[in-house]
Amino acid sequence: MNHDDVDLNGGHEVSACYELRIEGPPESGPALRSVIAGLAFDLGSLDGLVSADVYRPGEGSVNDPYFDHADAPLAILMLDFTDDEARAEGLLQCQALKRFGAIEGLSITSAFLRRIAYALEPGAAPPPFTAPISNVVRYRRPHSDEQAFTTFYLETHPITQQRLPGIGAIHCYLPQQGVDPNGYDDADYVMGNEVSFDDLAGFNGAMRSEVREEMRAHFRQFPAFTGLLTHDYMQRERLLGDP
């Protein structure tokens, strides 16, 4: 599906992203952390790279009545570029991203995404992305009607998420076509969403709020889909770039 003509319903396209979702056993963690620790030097030389974030499973107990967040990935790496061209050139230049594939036991998927930022109140600009605790949501194919799903989602969810207690940032992610020069399998997303908070207490309060129940009512109206849906409680660390 081509999302270029989708109505963003007040959203602001802020960057062209490259996502790596890294899953595997805990014993792969030390090698993974070592590769991530060495990334900043290689990424710092890329023209057009706006920021680099790594997400890891959050600490503490999640209080979410609908999802247990038990199967979060070991890490998510998100690279934000100024535009599609900068992303394509940067991925060709950065050989360091191939190092993840050499770690035994990991399952890695990649995605090319448009990041869409939303304001926290009508008429305002999207806030700086400083809130470190996120509910990272991804919808995957197969899907009966991607166009209808994406349109309905963007019409209903971001404007409702503005009213979540403690909300610090709202982003949606629309997939783009691309061939990954690093050779990782396509994540095959329909779309993604991320709501962020200052701390776990804010996250838990939002997950059990009346506004969350409104969002679940929207969920029950979504066009039918059979692809995997994941909700992951993650903590974000900025490796490079300003908020």
N, CA and C of each residue as an Amber inpcrd file, in Angstrom:
protein
   729
   0.8400000  -1.2020000   0.0000000   0.0000000   0.0000000   0.0000000
   0.8690000   1.2450000   0.0000000   0.4730000   2.2550000  -0.7810000
   1.1580000   3.5420000  -0.7940000   0.4570000   4.4830000   0.1770000
   1.1720000   4.9250000   1.2220000   0.5810000   5.7870000   2.2410000
   0.7890000   7.2710000   1.9560000   1.3580000   7.6210000   0.8120000
   1.7140000   9.0180000   0.5630000   0.5020000   9.9400000   0.5740000
  -0.6680000   9.4100000   0.2060000  -1.8620000  10.2520000   0.1110000
  -2.7870000  10.1160000   1.3210000  -2.3590000   9.4290000   2.3470000
  -3.1890000   9.2470000   3.5390000  -3.3150000  10.5670000   4.2900000
  -4.5360000  10.8910000   4.7230000  -4.7710000  12.0840000   5.5330000
  -4.1760000  11.8530000   6.9210000  -3.2270000  12.6940000   7.3050000
  -2.5540000  12.5280000   8.5930000  -3.3580000  13.0990000   9.7510000
  -4.4830000  13.7690000   9.4620000  -5.3730000  14.2820000  10.5040000
  -4.6370000  15.0990000  11.5600000  -3.9100000  16.0940000  11.0760000
  -3.2200000  17.0010000  11.9810000  -1.8140000  16.5910000  12.3390000
  -1.3680000  15.4360000  11.8760000  -0.0120000  14.9930000  12.1670000
   1.0200000  15.7310000  11.3340000   2.2450000  15.7630000  11.8310000
   3.3570000  16.4310000  11.1600000   4.4050000  15.3790000  10.8130000
   4.6990000  15.2200000   9.5200000   5.7470000  14.2800000   9.1340000
   7.0930000  14.8720000   9.5190000   7.8370000  14.1780000  10.3600000
   9.0580000  14.7590000  10.9070000  10.3310000  14.0780000  10.4290000
  10.2550000  12.8430000   9.9450000  11.4930000  12.1900000   9.5370000
  11.2130000  10.9050000   8.7730000  12.2650000  10.4320000   8.1040000
  12.2630000   9.1280000   7.4440000  13.0740000   8.1800000   8.3230000
  12.4510000   7.1250000   8.8090000  13.0680000   6.2580000   9.8110000
  13.5130000   4.9210000   9.2340000  14.4900000   4.3580000   9.9020000
  14.9120000   2.9740000   9.6840000  14.8690000   2.2940000  11.0410000
  14.0740000   1.2330000  11.1320000  13.9190000   0.5090000  12.3950000
  14.5130000  -0.8880000  12.2940000  15.2520000  -1.2750000  13.3210000
  15.6570000  -2.6630000  13.5090000  14.9840000  -3.1850000  14.7700000
  14.2480000  -4.2600000  14.6220000  13.6370000  -4.9320000  15.7760000
  14.4520000  -6.1960000  16.0400000  15.0160000  -6.2940000  17.2390000
  15.9990000  -7.3260000  17.5510000  15.4500000  -8.2090000  18.6660000
  15.1970000  -9.4710000  18.3300000  14.6440000 -10.4240000  19.2850000
  15.6110000 -11.5880000  19.4630000  15.5520000 -12.2240000  20.6180000
  16.4320000 -13.3500000  20.8670000  16.4930000 -13.6910000  22.3390000
  17.2910000 -14.6880000  22.7010000  17.3870000 -15.1310000  24.0930000
  18.1980000 -14.1530000  24.9300000  17.9800000 -14.1390000  26.2440000
  18.7250000 -13.2170000  27.1160000  20.2350000 -13.3740000  27.0190000
  20.7090000 -14.5900000  26.7380000  22.1590000 -14.7920000  26.6890000
  22.8170000 -14.0640000  25.5160000  22.0200000 -13.6080000  24.5510000
  22.5700000 -12.7940000  23.4620000  22.7270000 -11.3340000  23.8710000
  22.2150000 -10.9840000  25.0530000  22.2210000  -9.5980000  25.4960000
  23.5880000  -8.9520000  25.5850000  24.5950000  -9.5920000  26.1970000
  25.9050000  -8.9380000  26.3050000  26.5240000  -8.5810000  24.9590000
  26.4670000  -9.4920000  23.9960000  27.0150000  -9.1950000  22.6710000
  26.2300000  -8.0790000  21.9980000  24.9130000  -8.0880000  22.1780000
  24.0830000  -7.0360000  21.6030000  24.4260000  -5.6850000  22.2010000
  24.5690000  -5.6240000  23.5080000  24.9060000  -4.3590000  24.1610000
  26.2630000  -3.8390000  23.6920000  27.1850000  -4.7380000  23.4380000
  28.5070000  -4.3320000  22.9600000  28.4240000  -3.6870000  21.5850000
  27.6330000  -4.2680000  20.6980000  27.4790000  -3.6900000  19.3590000
  26.7990000  -2.3290000  19.4420000  25.7550000  -2.2210000  20.2590000
  25.0490000  -0.9460000  20.3980000  25.9790000   0.1250000  20.9510000
  26.8150000  -0.2440000  21.9160000  27.7280000   0.7250000  22.5290000
  28.7080000   1.3020000  21.5210000  29.0340000   0.5400000  20.4920000
  29.9790000   1.0250000  19.4970000  29.3590000   1.7470000  18.3260000
  28.0280000   1.8630000  18.3130000  27.3510000   2.4500000  17.1550000
  27.5330000   3.9550000  17.0290000  27.5900000   4.6550000  18.1510000
  27.5750000   6.1220000  18.1090000  28.6900000   6.6700000  17.2260000
  29.8660000   6.0790000  17.2960000  30.9890000   6.5650000  16.4930000
  30.6770000   6.4460000  15.0060000  30.1550000   5.2860000  14.5890000
  29.8690000   5.0730000  13.1690000  28.7030000   5.9240000  12.6910000
  27.6690000   6.0380000  13.5050000  26.4940000   6.8030000  13.0990000
  26.7820000   8.2940000  13.0580000  27.7000000   8.7580000  13.8840000
  27.9840000  10.1880000  13.9580000  28.5160000  10.7840000  12.6780000
  29.0180000   9.9610000  11.7780000  29.5820000  10.4680000  10.5260000
  28.5720000  10.5170000   9.3890000  27.3320000  10.1110000   9.6390000
  26.3400000  10.0340000   8.5730000  25.6660000  11.3820000   8.3510000
  25.7630000  11.9110000   7.1400000  25.0430000  13.1280000   6.7860000
  23.5430000  12.8270000   6.7430000  22.7540000  13.7470000   7.2550000
  21.3070000  13.5840000   7.1920000  20.7100000  12.7720000   8.3080000
  21.5310000  12.2510000   9.2250000  20.9910000  11.5390000  10.3840000
  20.5960000  12.5530000  11.4470000  19.3150000  12.5640000  11.8010000
  18.8030000  13.5120000  12.7930000  19.0100000  12.9810000  14.2040000
  18.7100000  11.7160000  14.4090000  18.8290000  11.1360000  15.7500000
  18.9110000   9.6250000  15.6520000  19.4050000   9.0290000  16.7220000
  19.4440000   7.5720000  16.8520000  18.9960000   7.2160000  18.2590000
  18.0160000   6.3220000  18.3610000  17.4800000   5.8940000  19.6500000
  17.5610000   4.3830000  19.7630000  17.8210000   3.8890000  20.9580000
  17.6980000   2.4720000  21.2390000  16.6330000   2.2970000  22.3220000
  15.7290000   1.3660000  22.0780000  14.6750000   1.0230000  23.0320000
  15.0080000  -0.3400000  23.6330000  14.8750000  -0.4330000  24.9440000
  15.0690000  -1.6960000  25.6530000  13.8400000  -1.9670000  26.5200000
  13.5800000  -3.2290000  26.8860000  12.4300000  -3.5160000  27.7530000
  12.4800000  -2.6860000  29.0290000  11.3490000  -2.0790000  29.3690000
  11.2970000  -1.2280000  30.5430000  11.3730000  -2.0260000  31.8350000
  11.8150000  -1.3650000  32.8920000  11.9150000  -1.9960000  34.2070000
  10.6410000  -1.7400000  35.0070000  10.3710000  -2.6160000  35.9750000
   9.2030000  -2.4500000  36.8210000   8.0080000  -3.2280000  36.3070000
   6.8990000  -3.1460000  37.0440000   5.6930000  -3.9210000  36.7490000
   4.6850000  -3.0860000  35.9740000   4.2840000  -3.6090000  34.8260000
   3.2870000  -2.9400000  33.9950000   1.8880000  -3.2840000  34.4900000
   1.0190000  -2.2820000  34.5190000  -0.3590000  -2.4720000  34.9540000
  -1.2790000  -2.1560000  33.7820000  -1.3330000  -3.1050000  32.8350000
  -2.1100000  -2.9440000  31.6080000  -3.1510000  -4.0520000  31.5640000
  -4.4490000  -3.7220000  31.5750000  -5.4760000  -4.7570000  31.6190000
  -5.6300000  -5.5500000  30.3260000  -4.9920000  -5.1100000  29.2280000
  -5.2080000  -5.7590000  27.9370000  -3.9830000  -6.4890000  27.3880000
  -2.7900000  -6.0800000  27.7650000  -1.5650000  -6.7000000  27.2550000
  -0.5730000  -6.8700000  28.4040000   0.1480000  -8.0090000  28.4080000
   1.0860000  -8.2400000  29.5110000   2.5010000  -7.7540000  29.2070000
   2.7800000  -7.3990000  27.9340000   4.0860000  -6.8400000  27.5460000
   5.2350000  -7.7940000  27.8860000   4.9520000  -9.0920000  27.9260000
   5.9520000 -10.0640000  28.3720000   6.9390000 -10.4600000  27.2820000
   6.5900000 -10.2330000  26.0340000   7.4240000 -10.7000000  24.9250000
   8.1150000  -9.5530000  24.2020000   8.5090000  -8.5370000  24.9320000
   9.1870000  -7.3940000  24.3170000  10.5050000  -7.8380000  23.6920000
  10.9160000  -7.1980000  22.6030000  12.1980000  -7.5390000  21.9850000
  13.3660000  -7.1560000  22.8890000  14.5340000  -7.7190000  22.6100000
  15.7340000  -7.3290000  23.3520000  16.0480000  -5.8580000  23.1340000
  15.7870000  -5.3800000  21.9210000  16.0530000  -3.9750000  21.6090000
  15.3400000  -3.5920000  20.3250000  15.0640000  -2.3110000  20.2020000
  14.6360000  -1.6960000  18.9450000  15.5840000  -0.5380000  18.6830000
  16.1710000  -0.5190000  17.5090000  17.0150000   0.6020000  17.1020000
  16.2390000   1.4370000  16.1010000  16.1490000   2.7430000  16.3510000
  15.4270000   3.6410000  15.4540000  16.3560000   4.7640000  15.0070000
  16.5950000   4.8290000  13.7010000  17.3960000   5.8930000  13.1150000
  16.4770000   6.8330000  12.3580000  16.5640000   8.1270000  12.6460000
  15.7490000   9.1500000  11.9950000  16.6230000   9.9640000  11.0540000
  16.2180000  10.0220000   9.7900000  16.9280000  10.8030000   8.7870000
  16.0450000  11.9530000   8.3070000  16.6820000  12.9480000   7.7050000
  15.9350000  14.1170000   7.2490000  14.9290000  13.7670000   6.1700000
  15.2710000  12.8320000   5.2880000  14.3710000  12.4700000   4.1930000
  14.7620000  11.0960000   3.6480000  13.9990000  10.6410000   2.6600000
  14.2260000   9.3110000   2.1010000  15.6120000   9.1830000   1.4770000
  16.0530000  10.2250000   0.7840000  17.3530000  10.1750000   0.1160000
  18.4850000  10.0580000   1.1340000  18.4140000  10.8510000   2.2000000
  19.4460000  10.7780000   3.2370000  19.4590000   9.4020000   3.8910000
  18.2860000   8.8250000   4.0790000  18.2100000   7.4820000   4.6660000
  18.8720000   6.4490000   3.7610000  18.5630000   6.5010000   2.4720000
  19.1450000   5.5400000   1.5360000  20.6640000   5.6540000   1.5030000
  21.1690000   6.8810000   1.4570000  22.6170000   7.0850000   1.4170000
  23.2690000   6.6690000   2.7330000  22.6250000   6.9980000   3.8500000
  23.1890000   6.6610000   5.1500000  23.2820000   5.1680000   5.3780000
  22.2560000   4.4220000   4.9570000  22.2730000   2.9780000   5.1580000
  23.3410000   2.3060000   4.3050000  23.6040000   2.8640000   3.1340000
  24.6710000   2.3200000   2.2970000  26.0440000   2.5900000   2.9030000
  26.1780000   3.7330000   3.5680000  27.4690000   4.1190000   4.1400000
  27.7810000   3.3730000   5.4350000  26.7450000   3.0650000   6.2170000
  26.9590000   2.5570000   7.5790000  27.0160000   1.0300000   7.6010000
  28.2100000   0.4950000   7.4950000  28.3940000  -0.9490000   7.5310000
  28.2310000  -1.5190000   8.9420000  28.2820000  -0.6610000   9.9470000
  28.2240000  -1.1340000  11.3330000  26.9120000  -1.8360000  11.6560000
  25.8380000  -1.5060000  10.9350000  24.5430000  -2.1100000  11.2310000
  24.5110000  -3.5980000  10.9090000  25.4330000  -4.0480000  10.0770000
  25.5050000  -5.4730000   9.7550000  26.0240000  -6.2990000  10.9360000
  26.6390000  -5.6450000  11.9120000  27.2120000  -6.3860000  13.0410000
  26.1520000  -7.1230000  13.8570000  24.9350000  -6.5900000  13.8710000
  23.8770000  -7.2690000  14.6230000  23.6390000  -8.6710000  14.0750000
  23.7180000  -8.8150000  12.7570000  23.4590000 -10.1050000  12.1300000
  24.4810000 -11.1680000  12.4620000  25.6330000 -10.7680000  12.9800000
  26.6830000 -11.7290000  13.3330000  26.5230000 -12.2780000  14.7470000
  25.5620000 -11.7580000  15.5060000  25.3540000 -12.2200000  16.8820000
  24.4830000 -13.4740000  16.8680000  24.9710000 -14.5240000  17.4650000
  24.2720000 -15.8040000  17.4480000  22.9540000 -15.7230000  18.2190000
  21.9220000 -16.3110000  17.6220000  20.6430000 -16.4560000  18.3030000
  19.6440000 -15.3470000  18.0790000  20.0230000 -14.2950000  17.3570000
  19.1170000 -13.1630000  17.1820000  18.2230000 -13.3330000  15.9590000
  17.0050000 -12.8310000  16.0680000  16.0830000 -12.6860000  14.9460000
  15.8740000 -11.1940000  14.7290000  16.1890000 -10.7070000  13.5340000
  16.1950000  -9.2690000  13.2770000  15.3270000  -8.9580000  12.0710000
  14.4460000  -7.9840000  12.2240000  13.6780000  -7.4640000  11.0980000
  13.9170000  -5.9680000  10.9820000  13.7200000  -5.4570000   9.7780000
  13.9110000  -4.0270000   9.5440000  12.6760000  -3.4370000   8.8910000
  12.5540000  -2.1200000   8.9960000  11.4200000  -1.4190000   8.3920000
  11.8330000  -0.0110000   8.0050000  11.3250000   0.4310000   6.8530000
  11.4320000   1.8150000   6.4200000  10.1070000   2.4860000   6.7790000
  10.1630000   3.5750000   7.5380000   8.9550000   4.1700000   8.1040000
   8.9460000   5.6830000   7.9610000   7.7560000   6.2400000   7.7970000
   7.5350000   7.6820000   7.9560000   7.0960000   7.9200000   9.3970000
   7.8270000   8.7720000  10.1000000   7.4270000   9.1070000  11.4710000
   6.5150000  10.3290000  11.4380000   5.3320000  10.1940000  12.0410000
   4.3510000  11.2720000  12.1010000   4.1760000  11.6700000  13.5590000
   4.4290000  12.9400000  13.8740000   4.3000000  13.4370000  15.2450000
   2.9910000  14.1990000  15.3980000   2.3680000  14.0650000  16.5580000
   1.0970000  14.7340000  16.8410000   1.2360000  15.6490000  18.0550000
   0.4770000  16.7300000  18.0120000   0.4300000  17.6540000  19.1450000
  -0.2920000  17.0000000  20.3190000  -0.0760000  17.5500000  21.5000000
  -0.7460000  17.0430000  22.6950000  -2.0260000  17.8040000  23.0130000
  -2.2850000  18.8570000  22.2570000  -3.5500000  19.5730000  22.3730000
  -3.8410000  20.2260000  21.0350000  -5.1160000  20.4290000  20.7000000
  -5.4760000  20.9730000  19.3960000  -4.8110000  22.3210000  19.1300000
  -4.2820000  22.4720000  17.9290000  -3.7010000  23.7410000  17.5120000
  -2.2660000  23.9650000  17.9190000  -1.7130000  23.0930000  18.7520000
  -0.3300000  23.2460000  19.2110000   0.6210000  22.4970000  18.2840000
   1.9030000  22.7370000  18.4510000   2.9230000  21.9850000  17.7280000
   3.2750000  20.7210000  18.5110000   3.7410000  19.6710000  17.8390000
   4.1900000  18.4860000  18.5740000   5.3190000  18.8430000  19.5340000
   5.3500000  18.2360000  20.7080000   6.3920000  18.5620000  21.6900000
   7.7240000  17.9260000  21.3150000   8.8210000  18.4010000  21.8920000
  10.0930000  17.6790000  21.7370000   9.9480000  16.2500000  22.2620000
  10.6640000  15.3400000  21.6350000  10.5370000  13.9270000  22.0020000
  11.5160000  13.6190000  23.1340000  11.1010000  13.9310000  24.3600000
  11.9610000  13.7220000  25.5260000  11.4380000  12.6460000  26.4720000
  10.1470000  12.3450000  26.4350000   9.5780000  11.3390000  27.3400000
  10.1690000   9.9680000  27.0140000  10.7870000   9.2810000  27.9910000
  11.5660000   8.0800000  27.6730000  10.8230000   6.7470000  27.7520000
   9.6100000   6.7340000  28.3270000   8.8800000   5.4820000  28.5200000
   7.7840000   5.3820000  27.4680000   7.7860000   4.2920000  26.6960000
   6.8730000   4.1980000  25.5570000   6.0990000   2.8880000  25.5360000
   4.8820000   2.9750000  25.0160000   4.1260000   1.8110000  24.5830000
   4.3070000   1.7300000  23.0720000   5.1290000   0.7980000  22.6250000
   5.4630000   0.6650000  21.2060000   4.5380000  -0.3790000  20.5940000
   3.6970000   0.0590000  19.6580000   2.6620000  -0.7890000  19.0740000
   2.9530000  -0.9850000  17.5870000   2.8560000  -2.2260000  17.1190000
   3.0660000  -2.5310000  15.7060000   1.9840000  -3.4960000  15.2200000
   1.3760000  -3.1300000  14.0850000   0.4030000  -3.9780000  13.3980000
   1.0760000  -4.5540000  12.1540000   0.8990000  -5.8530000  11.9410000
   1.5710000  -6.5250000  10.8340000   0.5750000  -7.1540000   9.8650000
   1.0590000  -7.3780000   8.6620000   0.2670000  -8.0850000   7.6660000
   0.1880000  -9.5750000   8.0440000  -0.8240000 -10.3100000   7.5400000
  -1.7920000  -9.8880000   6.5300000  -2.9120000  -9.0430000   7.1140000
  -3.5390000  -8.2840000   6.2220000  -4.6260000  -7.4000000   6.6230000
  -5.6650000  -7.3500000   5.5180000  -6.9350000  -7.3160000   5.9070000
  -8.0100000  -7.3640000   4.9170000  -8.1270000  -6.0760000   4.1180000
  -7.8820000  -4.9160000   4.7560000  -8.0360000  -3.6240000   4.0770000
  -7.1210000  -2.6030000   4.7480000  -5.8900000  -2.5190000   4.2850000
  -4.9140000  -1.6260000   4.9080000  -5.3270000  -0.1620000   4.8090000
  -5.8840000   0.2250000   3.6710000  -6.2840000   1.6190000   3.4800000
  -7.3500000   2.0160000   4.4970000  -8.3810000   1.1930000   4.6280000
  -9.4600000   1.5060000   5.5670000  -8.9440000   1.5070000   7.0030000
  -8.0820000   0.5510000   7.3270000  -7.5370000   0.4710000   8.6770000
  -6.7220000   1.7170000   9.0100000  -5.7800000   2.0750000   8.1330000
  -4.9080000   3.2180000   8.3930000  -5.7080000   4.5050000   8.4940000
  -6.6680000   4.6830000   7.5980000  -7.4930000   5.8870000   7.6140000
  -8.2680000   5.9950000   8.9230000  -8.9100000   4.9040000   9.3350000
  -9.6930000   4.9240000  10.5730000  -8.7930000   5.1580000  11.7800000
  -7.6450000   4.5110000  11.7930000  -6.7200000   4.6500000  12.9220000
  -6.2830000   6.0980000  13.0900000  -5.8610000   6.7270000  12.0050000
  -5.3720000   8.1010000  12.0880000  -6.4910000   9.0960000  12.3890000
  -7.7130000   8.7360000  12.0560000  -8.8570000   9.5980000  12.3680000
  -9.2170000   9.5440000  13.8480000  -9.0070000   8.4020000  14.4870000
  -9.5480000   8.2040000  15.8290000  -8.5000000   8.1700000  16.9430000
  -7.3700000   7.5100000  16.7050000  -6.4500000   7.2510000  17.8130000
  -5.6470000   8.4700000  18.2680000  -4.9170000   9.1660000  17.3950000
  -4.0880000  10.2740000  17.9020000  -4.8920000  11.3480000  18.6300000
  -6.0580000  11.6930000  18.1060000  -6.8530000  12.7550000  18.7310000
  -7.3810000  12.3000000  20.0960000  -7.5880000  11.0000000  20.2650000
  -7.9900000  10.4630000  21.5660000  -6.7910000  10.3580000  22.5000000
  -5.6650000   9.9510000  21.9800000  -4.4540000   9.8170000  22.7950000
  -3.9970000  11.1500000  23.3830000  -4.3770000  12.2560000  22.7640000
  -4.0560000  13.5750000  23.3290000  -4.5810000  13.7170000  24.7540000
  -5.6530000  12.9990000  25.0790000  -6.2900000  13.1360000  26.3900000
  -5.8310000  12.0820000  27.4020000  -4.8840000  11.2340000  27.0210000
  -4.3460000  10.2830000  27.9950000  -3.6580000  11.0330000  29.1330000
  -3.9150000  10.6760000  30.3790000  -3.2290000  11.3640000  31.4800000
  -1.7200000  11.1240000  31.4100000  -0.9670000  12.1940000  31.5810000
   0.4840000  12.0770000  31.6010000   1.1510000  11.9180000  30.2570000
   0.4010000  12.0790000  29.1610000   0.9720000  11.8530000  27.8300000
   2.1040000  12.8380000  27.5530000   3.2170000  12.3130000  27.0000000
   4.3720000  13.1570000  26.7110000   4.6970000  13.2750000  25.2380000
   4.2520000  12.3080000  24.4340000   4.4980000  12.3490000  22.9870000
   3.6120000  11.3180000  22.3120000   3.2080000  11.6330000  21.0750000
   2.3910000  10.7330000  20.2570000   3.0280000  10.6480000  18.8760000
   3.3050000   9.4370000  18.4260000   3.8400000   9.2280000  17.0840000
   3.1020000   8.0790000  16.4020000   2.9070000   8.2270000  15.1040000
   2.4740000   7.1180000  14.2670000   3.5560000   6.8570000  13.2250000
   3.5990000   5.6180000  12.7470000   4.6270000   5.2020000  11.7940000
   3.9530000   4.5160000  10.6110000   4.2160000   5.0250000   9.4130000
   3.6430000   4.4580000   8.2020000   4.7510000   3.7890000   7.3970000
   4.5610000   2.5310000   6.9940000   5.6230000   1.8050000   6.2950000
   5.8500000   2.3250000   4.8820000   7.0930000   2.2450000   4.4520000
   7.4910000   2.5990000   3.0950000   8.2150000   1.4130000   2.4710000
   8.1720000   1.3450000   1.1490000   8.8850000   0.2820000   0.4550000
  10.3760000   0.5880000   0.4360000  11.1750000  -0.4430000   0.4770000
  12.6170000  -0.2730000   0.4090000  13.3210000  -1.6100000   0.4890000
  14.5150000  -1.6510000  -0.0570000  15.3570000  -2.8450000   0.0120000
  16.4660000  -2.5570000   1.0130000  16.5380000  -3.3590000   2.0550000
  17.5010000  -3.1210000   3.1220000  18.8980000  -3.5690000   2.6850000
  19.8580000  -2.6410000   2.5840000  21.2180000  -3.0390000   2.1880000
  21.9170000  -3.9000000   3.2310000  21.3530000  -3.9590000   4.4390000
  21.9380000  -4.8020000   5.4800000  21.4490000  -6.2460000   5.4090000
  20.4540000  -6.4990000   4.5630000  20.0000000  -7.8610000   4.3320000
  19.0150000  -8.4100000   5.3430000  18.4730000  -7.5670000   6.2170000
  17.5160000  -8.0580000   7.2130000  16.1270000  -8.2090000   6.5940000
  15.3610000  -9.1560000   7.1160000  14.0130000  -9.4000000   6.6150000
  13.0990000  -8.2190000   6.9180000  12.1410000  -7.9920000   6.0340000
  11.1670000  -6.9180000   6.2080000  10.2260000  -7.2590000   7.3630000
   9.9910000  -6.2940000   8.2440000   9.0680000  -6.5010000   9.3640000
   7.6250000  -6.6480000   8.9110000   7.3090000  -6.1740000   7.7040000
   5.9830000  -6.3400000   7.1060000   4.8910000  -5.6680000   7.9390000
   5.1430000  -4.4300000   8.3250000   4.1820000  -3.6780000   9.1200000
   3.0540000  -3.1170000   8.2620000   1.8830000  -3.0090000   8.8740000
   0.7840000  -2.2120000   8.3280000   0.9140000  -0.7760000   8.8270000
   1.1880000  -0.6190000  10.1040000   1.4800000   0.6940000  10.6780000
   1.9640000   0.5050000  12.1150000   2.4250000   1.6070000  12.6920000
   2.8610000   1.5860000  14.0780000   2.3620000   2.8030000  14.8290000
   2.3700000   2.6940000  16.1480000   1.9740000   3.7940000  17.0180000
   2.8640000   3.7640000  18.2550000   3.0900000   4.9330000  18.8310000
   3.8990000   5.0200000  20.0420000   3.3960000   6.1760000  20.8940000
   3.0080000   5.8730000  22.1180000   2.6870000   6.9140000  23.0910000
   3.7400000   6.8490000  24.1880000   4.2020000   8.0280000  24.6330000
   5.3520000   8.0910000  25.5340000   5.0290000   8.8990000  26.7840000
   5.7130000   8.5360000  27.8750000   5.4470000   9.1130000  29.1900000
   6.7700000   9.3620000  29.9100000   6.7010000  10.1610000  30.9650000
   7.9170000  10.4950000  31.7120000   8.4090000   9.3480000  32.5860000
   7.4880000   8.4830000  33.0350000   7.8890000   7.4070000  33.9420000
   6.8560000   6.2860000  33.9050000   7.1590000   5.2000000  34.6170000
   6.2740000   4.0420000  34.6370000   4.9340000   4.3680000  35.2750000
   4.9160000   5.2080000  36.2920000   3.6500000   5.5790000  36.9260000
   2.7220000   6.2500000  35.9230000   3.2690000   7.1280000  35.0990000
   2.4670000   7.7670000  34.0650000   1.9650000   6.7690000  33.0420000
   2.8300000   5.8510000  32.6480000   2.4500000   4.7890000  31.7140000
   1.2870000   3.9760000  32.2730000   1.4230000   3.4960000  33.5090000
   0.3830000   2.6630000  34.1020000  -0.9190000   3.4250000  34.2910000
  -0.8210000   4.6940000  34.6750000  -2.0270000   5.4920000  34.8310000
  -2.7890000   5.6310000  33.5310000  -2.0630000   5.8320000  32.4430000
  -2.7070000   5.9610000  31.1360000  -3.3230000   4.6430000  30.6880000
  -2.6340000   3.5270000  30.9440000  -3.1300000   2.2260000  30.4970000
  -4.4380000   1.8450000  31.1840000  -4.7000000   2.3970000  32.3720000
  -5.9090000   2.0600000  33.1210000  -6.9100000   3.2180000  33.1690000
  -6.7510000   4.1640000  32.2720000  -7.5970000   5.3600000  32.2920000
  -8.8820000   5.1680000  31.4860000  -9.8180000   6.0910000  31.6830000
 -11.0530000   6.0820000  30.8960000 -10.7580000   6.3320000  29.4230000
  -9.7450000   7.1390000  29.1470000  -9.3840000   7.4020000  27.7490000
  -8.9190000   6.1140000  27.0740000  -8.1930000   5.2880000  27.8020000
  -7.7730000   3.9990000  27.2320000  -8.9860000   3.1660000  26.8510000
 -10.0320000   3.2050000  27.6500000 -11.2420000   2.4550000  27.3220000
 -11.8760000   2.9850000  26.0400000 -11.8090000   4.2940000  25.8160000
 -12.2880000   4.8510000  24.5460000 -11.4810000   4.2900000  23.3810000
 -10.1670000   4.1860000  23.5710000  -9.3150000   3.6440000  22.5220000
  -9.6510000   2.1820000  22.2420000  -9.9760000   1.4240000  23.2750000
 -10.3730000   0.0340000  23.0660000 -11.6950000  -0.0560000  22.3120000
 -12.5730000   0.9060000  22.5320000 -13.8160000   0.9440000  21.7550000
 -13.5080000   1.1790000  20.2820000 -12.5480000   2.0620000  19.9920000
 -12.1160000   2.2560000  18.6030000 -11.5330000   0.9540000  18.0450000
 -10.7300000   0.2810000  18.8590000 -10.0910000  -0.9650000  18.4330000
 -11.1310000  -1.9810000  17.9680000 -12.2310000  -2.0540000  18.6760000
 -13.2660000  -3.0280000  18.3270000 -13.9830000  -2.6630000  17.0340000
 -13.7720000  -1.4450000  16.5450000 -14.3600000  -1.0180000  15.2750000
 -13.3790000  -1.1070000  14.1070000 -12.1340000  -1.5020000  14.3640000
 -11.1420000  -1.6020000  13.2940000 -11.5930000  -2.5940000  12.2250000
 -11.2670000  -2.3320000  10.9510000 -11.4410000  -3.3710000   9.9280000
 -10.6970000  -4.6390000  10.3510000 -11.2910000  -5.7820000  10.0810000
 -10.7410000  -7.0520000  10.5580000  -9.3100000  -7.2670000  10.0610000
  -8.4560000  -7.7790000  10.9420000  -7.0920000  -8.1230000  10.5350000
  -6.6610000  -9.3920000  11.2530000  -5.7680000 -10.1340000  10.6150000
  -5.2990000 -11.3990000  11.1790000  -3.7990000 -11.3810000  11.4530000
  -3.1160000 -10.3040000  11.1070000  -1.6860000 -10.2070000  11.3540000
  -1.3720000 -10.0060000  12.8300000  -0.1190000 -10.2140000  13.1780000
   0.3300000 -10.0920000  14.5620000   0.2600000  -8.6430000  15.0370000
  -0.2300000  -8.4600000  16.2560000  -0.2540000  -7.1540000  16.9260000
   0.5990000  -7.2570000  18.1810000   1.5460000  -6.3330000  18.3460000
   2.3830000  -6.3350000  19.5470000   2.3020000  -4.9930000  20.2610000
   2.2360000  -5.0560000  21.5930000   2.3310000  -3.8950000  22.4800000
   3.5260000  -4.1400000  23.3900000   4.5150000  -3.2640000  23.3510000
   5.7420000  -3.4700000  24.1160000   6.0560000  -2.2460000  24.9700000
   6.1970000  -2.4930000  26.2690000   6.6230000  -1.4590000  27.2150000
   8.1400000  -1.3380000  27.1170000   8.6180000  -0.1830000  26.6080000
  10.0370000  -0.0060000  26.3200000  10.5470000   1.3070000  26.9100000
  11.8260000   1.3150000  27.2330000  12.4930000   2.5370000  27.6870000
  13.4860000   2.9670000  26.6200000  13.3960000   4.2320000  26.2260000
  14.1840000   4.7590000  25.1140000  15.4010000   5.5210000  25.6200000
  16.5270000   5.2590000  24.9730000  17.7570000   6.0000000  25.2430000
  18.2210000   6.6620000  23.9520000  18.4800000   7.9520000  24.0080000
  18.9720000   8.6580000  22.8180000  20.4760000   8.4740000  22.7060000
  20.9130000   7.8900000  21.6030000  22.3340000   7.6840000  21.3520000
  22.9780000   8.8930000  20.6950000  22.2390000   9.5170000  19.7830000
  22.7350000  10.6740000  19.0370000  21.5930000  11.6200000  18.7370000
  21.8770000  12.9240000  18.7200000  20.8960000  13.9090000  18.3030000
  20.2370000  14.6360000  19.4520000  19.6430000  15.7810000  19.1280000
  18.8900000  16.5600000  20.0980000  17.4950000  15.9780000  20.2560000
  16.7740000  16.3330000  21.3320000  15.3940000  15.8580000  21.5080000
  14.5100000  16.2730000  20.3450000
